[in-house]
Structures are given as C-alpha cells and as structure tokens.
C-alpha cells in the first residue's frame, strides 16, 4: 500500500474528502489491486497469459 502522503498527492487539488473518506478510499483501492493481482497470478499459474 502506498503511503497516505503519496495517496493524497495523487488526489485532485479540489478534492473535498474528509481524512476518514480518504483513508477508506485508499483501503478500497488497495483491496481492488490485491484482487486484480490475485486474478492475474492465477491466470499466470494456469498458463492463460
């Protein structure tokens, strides 16, 4: 997971999210990345890629 500081820098300047919303967003994006990586890894193991 990227640092909170780096995550905040990637957000638009006019982002009006609370600190709690930013933390939830970062956590959700990290979970999505893990899911997609695991799907890719399974395809690699099966020789589909």
C-alpha positions in Angstrom: 0.0 0.0 0.0 1.3 3.4 -0.8 1.8 5.9 1.9 -1.0 8.2 2.9 1.1 11.2 1.9 1.7 9.8 -1.6 -2.0 8.9 -2.0 -3.1 12.4 -1.0 -0.7 13.9 -3.6 -2.4 11.8 -6.3 -5.8 13.2 -5.5 -7.1 16.3 -7.4 -6.3 19.6 -5.8 -10.1 20.4 -5.4 -10.7 17.1 -3.5 -13.1 17.8 -0.7 -12.9 14.4 1.1 -12.5 14.1 4.8 -9.5 12.3 6.3 -11.7 9.3 7.1 -13.1 9.2 3.5 -9.5 9.4 2.1 -8.4 6.5 4.3 -11.4 4.4 3.2 -10.8 5.2 -0.5 -7.1 4.2 -0.2 -8.0 1.0 1.6 -10.7 0.1 -1.0 -8.3 0.8 -3.9 -5.7 -1.4 -2.2 -8.2 -4.2 -1.8 -9.1 -3.9 -5.5 -5.5 -4.0 -6.5 -5.0 -7.2 -4.5 -8.0 -8.8 -6.1 -6.8 -8.0 -9.6 -3.3 -9.1 -8.9 -4.5 -12.4 -7.5 -6.7 -13.0 -10.5 -3.7 -12.2 -12.8 -1.5 -14.5 -10.8 -4.0 -17.4 -11.0 -4.2 -16.9 -14.8 -0.4 -17.0 -15.0 -0.2 -20.2 -13.0 -2.8 -21.8 -15.3 -0.9 -20.7 -18.4 -3.6 -18.4 -19.6 -1.2 -15.5 -20.0 
